[in-house]
Amino acid sequence: MPHTTERTGRPRTPAPRMSLRRMLALTFSVVLLAVFVPLLALGTAQPATALGNGLALTPQMGFNDWNAYGCDVSESLIKSTAQAMHTNGMQAAGYSYVNIDDCWMTHNRDSGGRLVPDPAKFPDGIKGTADYVHSLGLKLGIYEDAGTATCAGYPGSLGHETTDAQSFASWGVDYLKYDNCNNTGAPARTRYTTMRDALAATGRPILFSLCNWGQENVWTWGADVGNSWRTTGDISATFSSMLSIFHSNAGLASYAGPGHWNDPDMLEVGNGSLTATESRSEFSLWAEMAAPLIAGTDIASASKDTLSTLTNSRVIAVDQDPLGRQGTLVSSSGGLDVLAKPLANGDVSVALFNETGSTAAITTSVAAIGKTGASAYTLTDLWSGTSSTTAGTISASVPAHATVMYRVAGGTSGGTSVTGELHGSGSGKCLDVPGSATTAGTQVQIRSCNGGANQLWTHSTAHQLTVYSGGGQRCLDVYDNQTTPGTKVEIWPCNGQANQQWDLHTDGTVTNPRSGLCLDVTGGATTDGTPVELWACNGQSNQQWSLG
């Protein structure tokens, strides 16, 4: 049977609906496409050197006005928000960017082709607003679009990148959110790279946030172009929207790191129908995934509970950890998720997330999160601040839609990744990807060892077995997240899910912890091309392997 869409063993949560601004944008695109078809000849940009602008070494933190205000942006709003952040503890907690979204400009450029801030909304211009924000020790961000018009129909930067970048720099802008509406169909990488180069040419450090909604597999090239990239469509202030975006972003951990982050969109903490519990879950999960923390609520009027969530220093420390690792799924079954994030001091952050509508016990172990070597480990609850100890079990009774976060200290963490051929003891042959294929779903086999890249496997600290490297990296994967003996074992793009977790044991067995089954050479055969599958562990030599 074909793979399910999400491959999680449960129904896919519906993706967020297309927002009004996106629907309006489609109209602009259709009208303008014929005019700008020649831009398609630009083709796909060639690989570029890493961005290396020295910004966002930890995920950026700040505010953006769109979620709470839409087009109702103004100088007075930005100034009052900056002042509130300065006095309510947000700035002290690490929030540094105050970002203007769409609708800040007039509908026409000036005679020199430059963007014009709306004088009614920004009487002191963007520079005057930036000067005020800077006077508080904060930074100013602005919005533009990699198309002919913004999502709300204002002038876009496509074809005006150099001029617009110079304007942003002269105004003192520190951050550019660059959207994807009315893009004429030109390749995203080309359009975003052009603005990257224009920003660099100004000489001003400007954090570059790519907002192309996760299209064109942006995570595979985003690190060369921007400091962060949206991995999904727009978020909305509902639990279902947050949940869908979490699932989409959670499997992309291998692409994130210092200076380049997966961005699952702005925080909805304090907005819409999200309860306080759901808001804390969003904040916990975003921190565990090393995501940008961009608040999208009415900061000046935020409730005590909202501010308490946004300024939790223990959770923020997980997001801002200098190691820069995005947390990965250790297990995910029946709507109960466990994520683990290694931290720079050797601790591990663990998030126990209950997607379901009822309180449930969620349990993992120190071994599952990559810790060993101690008789007792300290668990610090990052929301309550209380501490406890455990000999190995990590467990909590987690309310519906809630997340419990622990910082686990003690012992040693993760160890090091090990790379080599995975030798089958019974056959004397190696685990092999047929024909050096990279096609998702290719079943692995045994074949005479030859040292080829298709036989070199890395057992990572995230408990994945990976083959190849870079954009072609693939994970050893259990077909369709199944748990029955005889299920084929294949390669698939790495996604952090439980069907890509593998434990290597001292007795030579390699098990998938979700199913408890062993990596098995079918029928105990020893001939080249024999497929590999899952089977009940039985101690026989066709289930014994050595990596090295």
BATOR-364143 format. One line per field, with one value per residue (C-alpha): x negated, y, z; chain; residue in one letter. Coordinates in steps of 0.2 Angstrom, whole numbers. Layout:
N
xx <- X ...
yy <- Y ...
zz <- Z ...
ch <- A ...
aa <- A ...
REM end
This chain:
548
xx <- 0 -6 -13 -1 -4 -10 -17 -13 -1 14 25 16 21 29 16 20 33 26 28 37 20 14 31 29 11 16 27 12 1 13 15 -4 -10 -10 -20 -34 -36 -53 -59 -57 -72 -83 -81 -87 -101 -117 -123 -130 -142 -135 -126 -139 -132 -135 -117 -104 -118 -103 -85 -79 -67 -55 -38 -28 -12 -2 6 14 17 16 15 18 -1 -7 -22 -12 -9 -27 -33 -21 -25 -43 -41 -30 -43 -56 -47 -37 -52 -52 -67 -76 -71 -79 -66 -76 -67 -51 -45 -33 -23 -13 -4 -17 -20 -10 -3 -16 -35 -42 -49 -66 -58 -60 -47 -38 -32 -14 -15 2 -4 -22 -24 -42 -45 -53 -70 -61 -53 -69 -78 -65 -66 -85 -85 -77 -91 -79 -80 -68 -62 -52 -42 -43 -39 -49 -36 -28 -16 -15 -1 10 6 -8 -23 -34 -53 -55 -66 -69 -80 -95 -85 -75 -89 -98 -82 -81 -99 -98 -82 -92 -82 -89 -78 -69 -54 -53 -36 -32 -16 -13 -30 -26 -31 -50 -60 -61 -79 -83 -72 -78 -96 -95 -88 -102 -115 -107 -106 -124 -130 -123 -136 -122 -119 -101 -94 -85 -70 -63 -44 -40 -28 -39 -38 -51 -59 -67 -75 -87 -94 -89 -105 -114 -102 -94 -95 -78 -65 -46 -43 -24 -9 -2 2 19 24 31 24 27 17 3 3 2 -12 -22 -20 -27 -42 -47 -55 -67 -79 -94 -93 -94 -108 -117 -113 -100 -84 -68 -53 -36 -29 -25 -19 0 -2 12 22 38 45 29 31 17 12 11 1 -11 -12 -16 -29 -37 -37 -44 -58 -61 -62 -75 -62 -62 -51 -42 -27 -11 0 5 -10 -5 11 5 12 1 2 -3 -18 -22 -22 -32 -46 -49 -68 -70 -61 -69 -86 -82 -77 -93 -105 -121 -123 -110 -102 -83 -75 -69 -55 -60 -43 -26 -11 7 5 -8 -24 -42 -55 -73 -85 -104 -110 -128 -132 -127 -110 -95 -78 -63 -46 -31 -17 1 11 26 42 39 25 13 -3 -18 -34 -52 -69 -86 -93 -80 -85 -104 -109 -120 -132 -124 -114 -103 -98 -90 -74 -70 -52 -54 -37 -35 -54 -53 -67 -66 -78 -76 -86 -80 -62 -55 -37 -22 -3 0 16 25 16 2 -16 -28 -46 -61 -79 -88 -105 -118 -128 -134 -124 -123 -141 -147 -140 -148 -150 -155 -148 -134 -141 -128 -136 -126 -130 -147 -139 -134 -118 -117 -106 -103 -111 -116 -98 -91 -73 -62 -55 -70 -71 -88 -97 -113 -128 -146 -155 -163 -165 -154 -144 -128 -135 -142 -129 -130 -122 -118 -116 -97 -97 -95 -104 -108 -116 -124 -126 -120 -103 -104 -104 -92 -87 -84 -65 -51 -38 -23 -27 -21 -25 -22 -35 -39 -38 -51 -65 -69 -77 -67 -70 -74 -60 -63 -49 -48 -49 -67 -74 -86 -95 -111 -113 -129 -122 -122 -104 -97 -80 -66 -60 -43 -39 -52 -57 -74 -83 -82 -90 -75 -75 -92 -99 -117 -115 -118 -102 -92 -80 -80 -65 -58 -56 -53 -69 -75 -94 -99 -114 -104 -99 -116 -126 -141 -145 -162
yy <- 0 18 28 39 58 61 44 46 32 44 55 71 87 99 112 130 138 150 167 182 190 175 174 192 189 175 188 199 185 180 198 201 184 189 204 196 179 184 183 164 164 167 149 142 151 142 136 151 153 152 168 171 188 185 187 175 164 159 160 178 185 200 206 207 217 206 193 206 221 216 232 243 247 264 273 275 257 252 265 260 242 245 255 241 228 239 240 224 212 206 216 209 191 193 200 213 215 226 222 231 220 224 240 253 261 271 263 271 273 291 298 290 273 272 266 279 276 281 299 297 281 285 304 303 290 273 282 292 276 267 280 279 260 261 274 260 248 238 235 238 226 229 219 218 205 195 199 213 218 214 202 217 225 238 239 224 223 211 221 235 225 236 252 245 237 254 263 250 253 272 271 260 244 229 215 211 199 195 188 178 185 190 182 179 161 165 153 157 154 167 180 178 177 194 202 194 201 218 218 213 227 240 236 236 220 216 199 191 181 171 170 159 147 132 131 124 114 130 121 113 130 142 142 150 164 169 168 159 152 149 130 131 142 155 150 155 156 139 123 113 126 126 107 105 117 108 92 100 108 94 83 96 97 92 109 121 128 144 158 148 142 133 145 138 156 169 165 166 166 176 176 169 153 147 143 147 129 128 144 137 121 132 141 125 117 132 133 114 116 130 142 160 167 182 187 192 198 215 218 234 226 208 199 194 176 180 189 175 163 174 178 161 162 143 139 153 147 130 140 151 137 141 123 127 110 108 95 79 67 52 44 49 37 40 59 58 65 65 77 79 93 92 107 115 111 92 93 88 97 85 90 79 85 78 82 72 79 69 69 55 48 51 41 40 36 44 31 36 54 50 51 37 35 41 32 47 61 78 84 102 106 121 128 126 127 112 98 80 65 49 33 32 35 52 53 65 65 78 87 88 100 103 101 97 102 95 99 83 84 71 58 60 65 58 53 55 49 33 31 15 -1 -10 -28 -43 -56 -71 -66 -57 -44 -25 -16 -8 4 -4 5 20 26 41 38 38 20 11 -5 -9 -26 -35 -35 -38 -24 -12 4 14 29 18 7 20 22 35 31 49 55 57 38 39 28 40 36 49 68 85 87 69 62 48 39 21 20 8 8 17 18 0 -12 -29 -42 -43 -24 -18 -7 7 24 40 58 61 68 64 52 36 25 32 28 14 7 -2 -15 -24 -41 -35 -32 -16 -12 0 6 10 -8 -17 -27 -31 -27 -44 -51 -60 -79 -79 -79 -74 -70 -52 -43 -51 -38 -32 -31 -30 -46 -52 -53 -71 -70 -78 -72 -64 -51 -47 -32 -22 -4 1
zz <- 0 -3 11 21 19 36 40 58 61 64 54 47 55 42 36 40 28 15 23 15 11 2 -8 -13 -18 -30 -40 -42 -48 -62 -68 -68 -74 -92 -90 -80 -88 -95 -77 -78 -89 -73 -69 -52 -44 -42 -25 -15 -1 16 22 36 41 59 64 72 80 91 85 84 97 95 90 74 72 59 70 81 70 52 41 56 58 63 70 87 88 85 97 111 108 109 125 133 129 137 153 155 155 137 132 148 143 126 114 103 87 85 67 56 44 28 24 30 14 0 -15 -27 -27 -28 -44 -40 -39 -20 -7 2 20 22 30 39 47 50 51 56 43 45 50 64 71 70 79 93 94 94 108 119 115 103 84 70 57 42 29 10 -3 -16 -29 -39 -25 -6 0 4 -13 -10 -20 -20 -21 -37 -49 -36 -24 -24 -22 -8 2 1 8 22 27 26 38 51 48 57 50 34 33 15 9 -7 -14 -33 -37 -56 -54 -54 -44 -26 -23 -37 -30 -12 -17 -26 -11 0 -11 -11 8 9 -3 9 23 36 46 42 48 33 36 21 21 6 16 15 -4 -16 -1 6 20 8 2 14 25 10 8 24 43 44 33 35 34 32 28 39 57 65 83 85 92 76 66 79 79 60 59 73 64 48 56 68 55 48 62 52 42 57 66 72 60 50 58 53 56 60 60 73 90 93 112 120 104 97 104 111 130 142 142 123 122 134 123 108 117 123 106 97 110 109 90 91 82 81 95 87 98 88 102 108 119 128 134 136 151 166 160 142 148 160 146 134 147 155 156 158 142 133 138 129 113 114 119 110 104 91 90 85 96 87 90 102 100 94 96 99 100 114 108 116 110 115 112 117 126 126 144 142 148 137 136 135 130 134 123 124 108 114 122 139 152 148 155 144 148 141 148 150 138 124 125 124 142 151 165 181 195 196 185 190 181 182 177 166 169 188 192 204 203 206 203 193 190 172 169 164 165 169 169 155 154 137 124 137 137 151 149 159 159 162 170 175 167 149 134 116 114 97 80 73 54 45 36 45 44 45 56 48 30 32 20 22 23 6 -4 -21 -35 -24 -25 -16 -20 -5 -2 -9 1 8 6 10 -3 -2 7 -5 5 -6 0 -1 12 24 38 53 69 75 93 88 86 67 55 40 23 11 17 13 4 -2 16 19 35 38 39 44 30 33 52 54 68 61 57 39 37 24 29 17 15 17 19 38 48 66 68 78 63 60 77 79 95 93 107 114 108 90 87 80 85 81 98 92 87 97 82 75 59 50 34 26 29 35 17 13 -6 -13 -15 0 7 25 35 53 62 80 89 90 94 77 67 53 66 72 66 69 64 60
ch <- A A A A A A A A A A A A A A A A A A A A A A A A A A A A A A A A A A A A A A A A A A A A A A A A A A A A A A A A A A A A A A A A A A A A A A A A A A A A A A A A A A A A A A A A A A A A A A A A A A A A A A A A A A A A A A A A A A A A A A A A A A A A A A A A A A A A A A A A A A A A A A A A A A A A A A A A A A A A A A A A A A A A A A A A A A A A A A A A A A A A A A A A A A A A A A A A A A A A A A A A A A A A A A A A A A A A A A A A A A A A A A A A A A A A A A A A A A A A A A A A A A A A A A A A A A A A A A A A A A A A A A A A A A A A A A A A A A A A A A A A A A A A A A A A A A A A A A A A A A A A A A A A A A A A A A A A A A A A A A A A A A A A A A A A A A A A A A A A A A A A A A A A A A A A A A A A A A A A A A A A A A A A A A A A A A A A A A A A A A A A A A A A A A A A A A A A A A A A A A A A A A A A A A A A A A A A A A A A A A A A A A A A A A A A A A A A A A A A A A A A A A A A A A A A A A A A A A A A A A A A A A A A A A A A A A A A A A A A A A A A A A A A A A A A A A A A A A A A A A A A A A A A A A A A A A A A A A A A A A A A A A A A A A A A A A A A A A A A A A A A A A A A A A A A
aa <- M P H T T E R T G R P R T P A P R M S L R R M L A L T F S V V L L A V F V P L L A L G T A Q P A T A L G N G L A L T P Q M G F N D W N A Y G C D V S E S L I K S T A Q A M H T N G M Q A A G Y S Y V N I D D C W M T H N R D S G G R L V P D P A K F P D G I K G T A D Y V H S L G L K L G I Y E D A G T A T C A G Y P G S L G H E T T D A Q S F A S W G V D Y L K Y D N C N N T G A P A R T R Y T T M R D A L A A T G R P I L F S L C N W G Q E N V W T W G A D V G N S W R T T G D I S A T F S S M L S I F H S N A G L A S Y A G P G H W N D P D M L E V G N G S L T A T E S R S E F S L W A E M A A P L I A G T D I A S A S K D T L S T L T N S R V I A V D Q D P L G R Q G T L V S S S G G L D V L A K P L A N G D V S V A L F N E T G S T A A I T T S V A A I G K T G A S A Y T L T D L W S G T S S T T A G T I S A S V P A H A T V M Y R V A G G T S G G T S V T G E L H G S G S G K C L D V P G S A T T A G T Q V Q I R S C N G G A N Q L W T H S T A H Q L T V Y S G G G Q R C L D V Y D N Q T T P G T K V E I W P C N G Q A N Q Q W D L H T D G T V T N P R S G L C L D V T G G A T T D G T P V E L W A C N G Q S N Q Q W S L G
REM end
